[in-house]
Amino acid sequence: MAGYSSVKACRCRICVSAVVYSVSLLYCKAKKMYFAAILIYAAFLGYTSGLQCMTCSSSSSTFECDTTGELKVCLPNEKSCETVVRRNHNNYIVKKGCKQTRACLNNQLQNDRYSGSSTQCNGDQRNSFCTCCCHDNGCNRGDVPCVKYPGVCPPQPKVIPNGNVKCSNEATSDARCEYECTTPEFALHPNGQDSNSCQENGTWQYSTPCCARPCPPYILFDSVILLHGAYPEETGPARTQVFLDFFANVNVGENAAKLAAMAYSGILHTESIVRYDEYNNDKTIMTEMILERLQVNNTADGEIKTGLAIRYAVDNLFVPEVGARGADVPKAITIALDNNPTDDAVEAAKEARARGIETHVYGFRPPVGELNVELLEEIAGNPKHVFIFDGDASKLTGDYLADVTLHFCQNPCNYVRSKV
């Protein structure tokens, strides 16, 4: 019997051990799946809000690359923008794109590697191969400083979008080029830079200018207006005037602003949505649609779910299906309200900015209670992005327009498109 008991006890220990092992195995698998989900989510956030680099595969000049290429969002592990310039006599091949930082820097180290009578990246031999790295959004636009050119400057483009280029003494150190814009409403940028000269070190005095429309009123961005109005009689007229003033100061079109809009309260009033592709870039029709559809519809519970509206706009109103443009066109959300949000609007706005969407807030003081300005500043992400109506609609519009101009009009050449 004693032997039987020992065997039985042993079997029980084996069973318990097996159960413990199975539970441990399930725990490990669940833990792995949990961390995998976190990694996938992190990768998604990184992808949508990662570094942006100018990208082209094989261009004959940096200008051609910047004109025909596009600004792409890099993968999470690509933290650098790389530019590669190959030269064979006076013929150039330029490649730009995203790169892992270590790989990019290793390639750049090869610039000073001995080759022929000097180095791999040189300005004194027939052939040269240069790699340059930088680490900020759009930093590889234009000529990059690490490339060495011979005494003869690299050729300028024969034409620029919406303009012409005329050069004399090409393929010499005395080369000089003049630029002009040929399309109405376009002007050279930087302003007045209509000529360029080759310098002794084989580089042009200036980067090639572009022909761009004035910004403003040609502000290239996709913007969503989110409206909640708890007091239509008290704040409605001022809100309408602010919208009209802003619309009067921007142009609408493929090379300018495109606006979408939606009203919300305790729920989303999706029936009020104005899509980018509904008004055929006609500002008059767009204005009529927005003023007609964005009517106040409060829910009985008095909720103001601004966070819900922001998340909906990010996921549904910045997509090609409603006429939004690609990643090369900046994005913004403007929230207009006359009472304080009651949900997690701050966190929703942070998520929008993490995806590259600017956030602004118009505040209209309610007849009852006070606006929580500190809360609105948190939603906007910057106190300078909050605009409180004080009785002067034109001043509010001017302040907002100045801020938008600061963000989206710094360098119009970044957004020049070859089609008018």
VMD Tcl script that draws the C-alpha trace (Angstrom):
set ca {
  {0.00 0.00 0.00}
  {2.84 2.33 0.83}
  {4.26 1.79 -2.63}
  {0.88 2.39 -4.16}
  {0.56 5.68 -2.25}
  {3.97 6.82 -3.40}
  {3.09 6.10 -7.01}
  {-0.20 7.90 -6.62}
  {1.49 10.91 -5.02}
  {4.05 10.93 -7.81}
  {1.33 10.86 -10.43}
  {-0.40 13.75 -8.71}
  {2.81 15.79 -8.74}
  {3.26 15.02 -12.43}
  {-0.32 16.14 -13.13}
  {0.14 19.34 -11.15}
  {3.43 20.01 -12.92}
  {1.77 19.49 -16.28}
  {-1.02 21.89 -15.37}
  {1.48 24.49 -14.14}
  {3.51 24.07 -17.32}
  {0.40 24.46 -19.51}
  {-0.71 27.57 -17.62}
  {2.81 29.02 -17.88}
  {2.87 28.27 -21.60}
  {-0.48 29.99 -22.10}
  {0.72 32.98 -20.06}
  {3.88 33.31 -22.16}
  {1.89 33.13 -25.39}
  {-0.57 35.73 -24.12}
  {2.31 37.95 -23.04}
  {3.97 37.64 -26.43}
  {0.71 38.50 -28.19}
  {0.29 41.52 -25.89}
  {3.74 42.87 -26.65}
  {3.29 42.10 -30.35}
  {0.10 44.17 -30.32}
  {1.98 47.02 -28.62}
  {4.75 46.86 -31.21}
  {2.26 46.87 -34.09}
  {0.44 49.84 -32.58}
  {3.71 51.68 -31.99}
  {4.81 50.95 -35.54}
  {1.50 52.33 -36.83}
  {1.89 55.53 -34.84}
  {5.48 55.84 -35.96}
  {4.51 55.36 -39.56}
  {1.76 57.95 -39.50}
  {3.79 60.52 -37.60}
  {7.35 59.62 -38.62}
  {10.11 61.60 -40.29}
  {9.26 62.97 -43.74}
  {11.91 62.98 -46.47}
  {11.98 64.22 -50.05}
  {12.06 61.08 -52.22}
  {13.09 60.47 -55.84}
  {14.81 57.53 -57.52}
  {16.84 58.90 -60.44}
  {16.84 62.61 -61.31}
  {19.31 64.68 -63.32}
  {19.51 67.45 -60.71}
  {18.42 68.26 -57.18}
  {15.86 70.69 -58.58}
  {14.31 68.01 -60.80}
  {14.22 65.66 -57.83}
  {12.46 68.21 -55.63}
  {10.00 69.10 -58.39}
  {9.05 65.61 -59.58}
  {9.64 63.71 -56.33}
  {7.42 63.70 -53.26}
  {7.63 64.11 -49.52}
  {7.18 60.62 -48.02}
  {6.67 59.43 -44.46}
  {9.53 57.16 -43.38}
  {9.25 53.83 -41.60}
  {9.69 53.90 -37.80}
  {13.31 52.67 -38.00}
  {14.26 55.23 -40.68}
  {15.34 58.34 -38.76}
  {17.44 60.06 -41.44}
  {16.99 61.58 -44.90}
  {19.67 60.52 -47.38}
  {20.77 62.28 -50.58}
  {23.06 60.51 -53.05}
  {24.64 62.51 -55.89}
  {26.60 60.68 -58.63}
  {28.52 62.70 -61.21}
  {30.07 61.52 -64.45}
  {31.70 64.61 -65.99}
  {28.74 67.03 -66.26}
  {26.02 64.40 -65.98}
  {24.34 63.93 -62.61}
  {22.12 61.29 -61.03}
  {20.38 62.34 -57.81}
  {18.59 59.98 -55.45}
  {16.81 61.03 -52.24}
  {14.85 59.11 -49.63}
  {14.52 57.70 -46.11}
  {17.35 55.75 -44.49}
  {18.28 54.15 -41.20}
  {20.61 56.57 -39.41}
  {23.54 54.19 -38.93}
  {23.43 53.03 -42.56}
  {23.22 56.63 -43.80}
  {26.14 57.82 -41.69}
  {28.24 54.81 -42.75}
  {27.61 55.75 -46.39}
  {28.47 59.39 -45.69}
  {31.80 58.35 -44.14}
  {32.79 56.99 -47.55}
  {32.83 60.54 -48.95}
  {36.38 61.07 -47.64}
  {37.62 57.66 -48.66}
  {40.65 57.90 -50.97}
  {39.77 57.37 -54.61}
  {41.90 58.31 -57.61}
  {43.82 61.53 -56.99}
  {41.61 62.66 -54.09}
  {38.44 61.28 -52.48}
  {35.26 59.46 -53.47}
  {33.23 62.67 -53.07}
  {35.23 65.30 -54.95}
  {35.17 68.33 -57.19}
  {38.46 67.73 -59.00}
  {37.88 64.45 -60.86}
  {35.67 63.33 -63.71}
  {33.62 61.03 -61.47}
  {32.28 61.62 -57.97}
  {29.96 59.84 -55.55}
  {28.62 61.81 -52.55}
  {26.20 60.82 -49.78}
  {24.66 63.32 -47.37}
  {22.54 62.69 -44.24}
  {20.19 64.94 -42.28}
  {17.58 64.24 -39.65}
  {14.67 66.73 -39.78}
  {11.43 66.80 -41.77}
  {12.12 67.79 -45.38}
  {15.79 68.52 -44.63}
  {17.01 66.95 -47.88}
  {15.20 69.45 -50.12}
  {17.44 71.53 -52.37}
  {21.22 71.29 -52.69}
  {22.94 69.61 -49.77}
  {26.18 70.97 -48.26}
  {28.31 67.83 -48.28}
  {28.34 67.47 -52.09}
  {31.52 68.73 -53.78}
  {31.23 70.18 -57.26}
  {33.98 70.93 -59.81}
  {34.72 74.51 -60.89}
  {31.92 74.20 -63.44}
  {28.52 74.43 -61.76}
  {26.00 71.63 -62.26}
  {23.51 72.46 -65.02}
  {20.38 74.40 -64.17}
  {16.99 73.07 -65.33}
  {15.86 74.25 -68.77}
  {12.45 75.16 -67.37}
  {10.83 75.45 -63.95}
  {7.11 74.81 -63.32}
  {5.16 77.85 -64.52}
  {8.37 79.57 -65.66}
  {11.47 79.66 -67.89}
  {15.23 79.56 -67.36}
  {17.77 81.24 -69.68}
  {21.48 80.52 -69.12}
  {24.65 81.87 -70.74}
  {28.23 80.52 -70.75}
  {27.01 77.10 -69.65}
  {29.61 74.46 -68.73}
  {32.02 77.23 -67.71}
  {32.87 78.91 -64.42}
  {31.23 82.11 -65.77}
  {27.79 80.54 -66.17}
  {24.87 82.83 -65.37}
  {21.13 82.10 -65.41}
  {18.02 84.25 -65.39}
  {14.52 83.16 -64.35}
  {11.04 84.40 -65.18}
  {7.50 83.25 -64.41}
  {5.21 82.78 -67.40}
  {1.90 81.97 -65.73}
  {-0.40 84.72 -64.42}
  {-0.55 85.14 -60.64}
  {2.81 83.37 -60.20}
  {5.91 85.18 -58.94}
  {9.50 84.19 -58.26}
  {10.29 82.97 -54.77}
  {12.38 84.03 -52.95}
  {11.04 87.41 -53.97}
  {13.21 89.21 -56.54}
  {15.69 86.36 -57.04}
  {15.63 86.50 -60.83}
  {19.30 85.68 -61.57}
  {22.04 83.31 -60.44}
  {25.80 83.08 -60.97}
  {28.28 80.21 -60.83}
  {30.89 80.71 -58.08}
  {34.56 79.76 -58.14}
  {33.99 76.69 -55.97}
  {31.60 75.21 -58.53}
  {28.37 76.00 -56.67}
  {25.57 78.36 -57.62}
  {25.19 81.58 -55.68}
  {21.58 80.64 -54.80}
  {19.34 77.61 -54.94}
  {17.12 77.52 -58.00}
  {14.04 79.69 -57.31}
  {10.50 78.66 -58.08}
  {7.40 80.29 -59.51}
  {4.74 80.24 -56.82}
  {1.44 81.93 -56.17}
  {1.35 84.42 -53.28}
  {0.65 82.79 -49.93}
  {-1.85 83.90 -48.73}
  {-4.34 83.80 -50.38}
  {-3.00 80.58 -51.99}
  {-2.49 78.58 -48.77}
  {-2.00 74.94 -49.66}
  {-3.63 72.85 -46.93}
  {-6.61 70.57 -46.23}
  {-8.60 71.87 -43.28}
  {-11.59 70.48 -41.38}
  {-13.88 72.86 -39.47}
  {-15.60 71.26 -36.45}
  {-18.48 73.34 -35.07}
  {-20.43 73.20 -31.83}
  {-22.68 76.09 -30.84}
  {-24.75 75.88 -27.68}
  {-26.05 79.46 -28.07}
  {-27.02 80.10 -31.70}
  {-28.71 83.45 -31.08}
  {-25.90 84.88 -28.94}
  {-22.80 83.53 -30.74}
  {-24.14 82.45 -34.14}
  {-23.88 85.84 -35.96}
  {-20.28 86.38 -34.81}
  {-19.31 82.84 -35.81}
  {-20.85 83.29 -39.25}
  {-19.00 86.58 -39.77}
  {-15.67 85.02 -38.75}
  {-16.16 82.21 -41.26}
  {-17.08 84.66 -44.03}
  {-14.02 86.83 -43.29}
  {-11.70 83.82 -43.41}
  {-13.21 82.44 -46.63}
  {-12.77 85.89 -48.23}
  {-9.02 85.79 -47.51}
  {-8.15 82.36 -48.90}
  {-8.44 80.83 -52.33}
  {-9.92 77.38 -52.83}
  {-8.56 74.83 -55.30}
  {-6.09 72.05 -56.00}
  {-3.16 74.46 -55.57}
  {-4.74 76.27 -52.63}
  {-6.94 75.51 -49.62}
  {-9.62 72.83 -49.50}
  {-12.08 72.86 -46.62}
  {-14.38 70.24 -45.13}
  {-16.73 70.73 -42.19}
  {-18.97 68.98 -39.65}
  {-21.24 69.97 -36.75}
  {-21.29 68.03 -33.48}
  {-22.77 68.15 -29.98}
  {-23.26 65.14 -27.69}
  {-23.29 63.14 -30.93}
  {-21.76 63.54 -34.38}
  {-24.07 65.22 -36.87}
  {-22.73 63.36 -39.89}
  {-25.64 64.61 -41.99}
  {-24.02 68.07 -41.77}
  {-20.69 66.99 -43.30}
  {-19.35 69.07 -46.18}
  {-16.78 67.04 -48.13}
  {-13.82 68.40 -50.08}
  {-15.11 66.86 -53.30}
  {-18.68 68.21 -53.08}
  {-18.25 71.76 -54.33}
  {-15.87 71.33 -57.29}
  {-13.37 73.84 -55.81}
  {-16.01 76.59 -56.08}
  {-15.63 78.84 -53.01}
  {-19.11 80.32 -53.35}
  {-20.78 76.90 -53.35}
  {-18.52 75.75 -50.49}
  {-19.44 78.79 -48.37}
  {-23.17 78.25 -48.96}
  {-22.88 74.55 -48.02}
  {-20.97 75.22 -44.79}
  {-23.29 78.01 -43.60}
  {-26.40 76.01 -44.48}
  {-25.40 72.65 -43.00}
  {-23.47 73.64 -39.88}
  {-26.55 74.41 -37.81}
  {-26.64 73.97 -34.04}
  {-28.22 70.73 -32.81}
  {-27.74 70.27 -29.06}
  {-28.52 66.96 -27.37}
  {-30.66 66.86 -24.25}
  {-27.80 65.71 -22.06}
  {-25.81 68.89 -22.82}
  {-22.70 66.91 -23.75}
  {-20.06 68.53 -25.99}
  {-17.99 65.67 -27.39}
  {-15.17 67.54 -29.08}
  {-12.77 64.61 -28.69}
  {-15.19 62.32 -30.48}
  {-15.48 64.85 -33.33}
  {-11.69 65.20 -33.63}
  {-11.17 61.44 -33.85}
  {-13.92 61.11 -36.45}
  {-12.38 63.88 -38.56}
  {-8.90 62.32 -38.40}
  {-10.16 58.89 -39.47}
  {-12.86 59.88 -41.97}
  {-12.30 63.41 -43.32}
  {-8.59 63.30 -44.21}
  {-8.95 60.41 -46.66}
  {-8.99 60.35 -50.49}
  {-12.55 58.99 -50.49}
  {-13.89 62.44 -49.52}
  {-11.44 64.41 -51.67}
  {-8.54 64.95 -49.25}
  {-5.11 65.19 -50.87}
  {-1.93 63.20 -50.18}
  {0.68 63.40 -47.44}
  {2.52 66.21 -49.27}
  {-0.35 68.61 -48.49}
  {-0.42 69.92 -44.87}
  {-3.49 69.17 -42.73}
  {-5.30 71.18 -40.03}
  {-8.39 70.99 -37.80}
  {-10.14 74.17 -36.65}
  {-12.60 73.77 -33.75}
  {-15.21 76.51 -33.27}
  {-17.21 76.35 -30.01}
  {-18.98 78.48 -27.41}
  {-18.85 76.12 -24.44}
  {-16.32 73.79 -22.81}
  {-15.81 70.22 -24.11}
  {-17.02 67.43 -21.81}
  {-14.91 64.52 -23.11}
  {-11.21 63.73 -23.64}
  {-10.65 66.37 -26.31}
  {-7.09 67.05 -25.14}
  {-5.97 63.46 -25.76}
  {-7.79 63.31 -29.11}
  {-6.06 66.51 -30.24}
  {-2.66 65.10 -29.21}
  {-3.36 62.02 -31.33}
  {-4.21 64.27 -34.30}
  {-0.98 66.25 -33.95}
  {0.98 62.98 -33.68}
  {-0.34 62.25 -37.16}
  {0.87 65.61 -38.47}
  {-2.43 67.52 -38.21}
  {-2.29 71.07 -36.82}
  {-5.03 71.98 -34.31}
  {-6.59 75.43 -33.77}
  {-9.49 76.58 -31.61}
  {-11.95 79.46 -32.11}
  {-13.61 80.37 -28.80}
  {-16.85 82.38 -28.58}
  {-17.73 83.46 -25.03}
  {-21.07 81.99 -23.85}
  {-23.79 84.17 -22.26}
  {-23.77 81.82 -19.24}
  {-20.58 80.60 -17.57}
  {-17.01 81.04 -18.78}
  {-14.81 79.42 -21.39}
  {-12.01 77.37 -19.88}
  {-9.22 79.03 -21.86}
  {-6.53 76.81 -20.31}
  {-8.43 73.74 -21.51}
  {-8.76 75.21 -25.01}
  {-5.01 75.89 -25.04}
  {-4.34 72.26 -24.15}
  {-6.60 71.13 -26.98}
  {-4.84 73.44 -29.44}
  {-1.43 72.32 -28.17}
  {-0.17 75.91 -28.20}
  {-1.65 79.07 -26.62}
  {-0.98 80.89 -29.89}
  {-3.39 78.51 -31.64}
  {-6.37 79.69 -29.56}
  {-8.41 82.65 -30.81}
  {-11.06 84.13 -28.52}
  {-13.71 86.36 -30.07}
  {-13.77 89.78 -28.37}
  {-16.32 91.53 -30.56}
  {-14.10 92.16 -33.62}
  {-14.50 89.42 -36.26}
  {-11.93 90.95 -38.61}
  {-9.25 90.98 -35.86}
  {-9.96 87.34 -34.98}
  {-9.69 86.36 -38.64}
  {-6.49 88.39 -39.05}
  {-4.86 86.70 -36.04}
  {-5.86 83.24 -37.26}
  {-4.72 83.99 -40.82}
  {-1.35 85.22 -39.53}
  {-0.84 81.97 -37.62}
  {-1.85 79.81 -40.59}
  {0.47 81.84 -42.83}
  {3.34 81.29 -40.40}
  {2.85 77.52 -40.56}
  {1.97 76.94 -44.21}
  {3.57 79.82 -46.17}
  {7.19 79.70 -44.94}
  {8.48 78.42 -48.27}
  {5.94 78.31 -51.13}
  {8.49 76.40 -53.23}
  {7.89 73.35 -51.06}
  {4.35 73.08 -52.42}
  {4.72 74.12 -56.05}
  {3.02 71.64 -58.36}
  {3.81 71.26 -62.03}
  {0.15 71.58 -63.01}
  {-1.51 74.97 -62.76}
}
mol new
graphics top color blue
foreach p $ca { graphics top sphere $p radius 0.5 }
foreach p [lrange $ca 0 end-1] q [lrange $ca 1 end] { graphics top cylinder $p $q radius 0.2 }
display resetview
